[in-house]
Amino acid sequence: MLETRIAKELAYISQAGLARRITELYFVNPAQAQDRTGKTYLVLASNNYLGFTHAPEVIEAASQAALKFGTGSSGSRLTTGGTFIASELEKRLADFKHSESALVFNTGYMTNLGVLYGLLQTGDVVFSDELNHASIIDGCRISRCKVVVYKHNDMADLQRLLETEIVTGQRFIVTDGVFSMDGDIADLPSLAVLKKQFNAFLIVDDAHGVGVIGNDGSGTASHYGLTDVIDLQVGTLSKALAAEGGYVAGKKILIDYLINRSRPFIFSTALAPATLAAANAALLLLQTQASKYLDSLRANSRLMRRLLLEGGLNVVEGITPIIPVVIGEAGLTMQFADRLKSKGILVSGIRPPTVPRGESRLRITVTAAHCEEQLRQAAQIITALWQELKHGEKKEG
Ligand SMILES: *Cc1c(COP(=O)(O)O)cnc(C)c1O
């Protein structure tokens, strides 16, 4: 019986200490959230890198759009839901990404499904980094073409696979720009060389790259100063851009094709006007005041990385605001995260299958909206608790 099967599976998940629970919080500002009881937490776990969710310009744009145009879009972009706010946002995104054209989807997840499902065909082979986001993995799965997974950011491995794999159709390479769990950056210069050598089509997902890396905050291409290398740049409106939705930017012919062939785009109701207006205002803010926000984000990232290192934690090196702290065992990692929560600090505990066994970690993120005092206090609590947990571990053998 189905329910027996499900109950068994749930019991297994629970016994393995892997049960997932939905949290209930609301943000009082980009750095702090409250639960139902009114307890306030310092959040070091959000993707709201620039704090734009609470920027007055963004809130004003969203409110005005809802007042003027209503709450829902009432149809798909191809029927009655095609507001001009979406087109305006797409123009801005294309410009920001130095591309001819852009297309908005309803989530970043759907964008990857829509792009990969829409573009890839039987006979094509897609080469995918082993640490790519789940939406890329799922997009590859439903694409009907062969998927070849290469070792994380390992260009020698990718080259070997590109050489040995027999391909009758098109070669695709797909990668995260900034990897969501490790916070490291794809090796775009090497990807550019391999792409040319093997005539491959390159897709980069900058969900954690936009608003984070590059002088103008536009992501991986800008970070390396390689604007013409990536064929399609995927991204989300839900992280630094403080709204909901995803997008893809590239040549107009590709975008025109996706409008006609991408089912997740065609068969879903368009985003609400307020959501689109929020993303548009957030992007405008990033375009006009990039250095102000990026400077504080980067200063906060550097400070937090340094404080945690000085506190003896095993921080994975990097430059992004995604700061992985490797703890090792899954139980200890979750205990660490739970204890921090009781002390008023929210960080994510990441365990298998998201990361390999023995590499469970805290994933700490900072934003431009944290102040130095908050970070110093948090680092102190985290390092003190780590000393306690580490010694507790030893005693128990
Ligand atoms: C978060 C994320 C997505 C999904 O974006 P949503 O808008 O949250 O659906 C896709 N790709 C990567 C790399 C991400 O980190």
The ligand as an SDF file (V2000), in Angstrom:
LIG
                    3D

 15 15  0  0  0  0  0  0  0  0999 V2000
   18.7370   29.1130   -6.2120 C   0  0  0  0  0  0  0  0  0  0  0  0
   19.2490   28.5580   -7.4880 C   0  0  0  0  0  0  0  0  0  0  0  0
   18.3840   28.2390   -8.5320 C   0  0  0  0  0  0  0  0  0  0  0  0
   16.8970   28.2960   -8.3690 C   0  0  0  0  0  0  0  0  0  0  0  0
   16.4280   29.5830   -8.4020 O   0  0  0  0  0  0  0  0  0  0  0  0
   14.9660   29.8710   -7.8000 P   0  0  0  0  0  0  0  0  0  0  0  0
   14.6360   31.1970   -8.3570 O   0  0  0  0  0  0  0  0  0  0  0  0
   15.1130   29.8350   -6.3360 O   0  0  0  0  0  0  0  0  0  0  0  0
   14.0770   28.7900   -8.3090 O   0  0  0  0  0  0  0  0  0  0  0  0
   18.9300   27.8290   -9.7250 C   0  0  0  0  0  0  0  0  0  0  0  0
   20.2650   27.6940   -9.8820 N   0  0  0  0  0  0  0  0  0  0  0  0
   21.1240   27.9530   -8.8840 C   0  0  0  0  0  0  0  0  0  0  0  0
   22.5890   27.7940   -9.1150 C   0  0  0  0  0  0  0  0  0  0  0  0
   20.6420   28.3810   -7.6480 C   0  0  0  0  0  0  0  0  0  0  0  0
   21.4880   28.6150   -6.6590 O   0  0  0  0  0  0  0  0  0  0  0  0
  1  2  1  0
  2  3  1  0
  2 14  2  0
  3  4  1  0
  3 10  2  0
  4  5  1  0
  5  6  1  0
  6  7  2  0
  6  8  1  0
  6  9  1  0
 10 11  1  0
 11 12  2  0
 12 13  1  0
 12 14  1  0
 14 15  1  0
M  END
$$$$
